């Protein structure tokens, strides 16, 4: 597998940050952006991507592109705005590569690229890693807003297969922004406290939900079941381990939906 890439394209008078975790540097041309290189974005369906693909193909070139430096790291699996982490008036971008290995296999890494008057940096200005084999740090990334009210945006990163106490419980990390950029160590971490709950499968800012002047965060734990039948075990509701690899989890959910839709077409609702 070739190193993957992330591009920033001007679309519909705005900007679209797109990750191509399966594609490499041999596919930089706009004309090569097609169904086979559809981005991994939450909630994207084929009709929406067809519209965006057409818009991207009308652009003369990508506004910004970076390519991963390690094979099979899945650089660009997750992408998003980091907000303005260093307070220079320019927004920054964050990219995840959850299978990045540097000391620990598939520990994962997140990369932040600072914005400027000339655009985003071509080299990462900040990186952080999961520091545990198979933690999948960087499966989800995004801005945390300004959680401490200091005027600098912060970032949040999920590692849904992190293990400490319970296998595969997952962990989320918040790193503070500042005049010198992002902190090298997280100011806050939390775990899911349930075996294979995969806390950190999704992360993001929640805004200021209680009006205290500080932004809040939200974290998803897709396999937290609270004693209920987990989605991954449907329709038999057997116990055991859910698929650990994010792509396998997505595939299983799609298979479950197809089974249920098929049952409805036959006149028998799925269970």
Buried (B, 14 or more C-beta within 10 A) or exposed (E): EBBBBBBBBBBEEEEBBBBBBBBBEEBBEBEEBEEEBBBBBEEEEEEEBEEBBEBBBEBEEBBBBBBBEBBBBBBBBBBBBBBBBBBBEBBBBBBBBBBBBBEBEBBBBBBBBBBEEEEBBEEBBBBBBBBBEBBBBBBBBBBBBBBBEBEBBBBBBBBBBBBEEBEBBBBBBBBBBBEEBBBEEBEBBBBBBBBBBBBBBBBBBEEBEEEEEBBBBBBBBBBBBEEEBBBBBBEEEEEEEBBBBBEEBEEBBEEBEEBBEEBEEEEEEBE
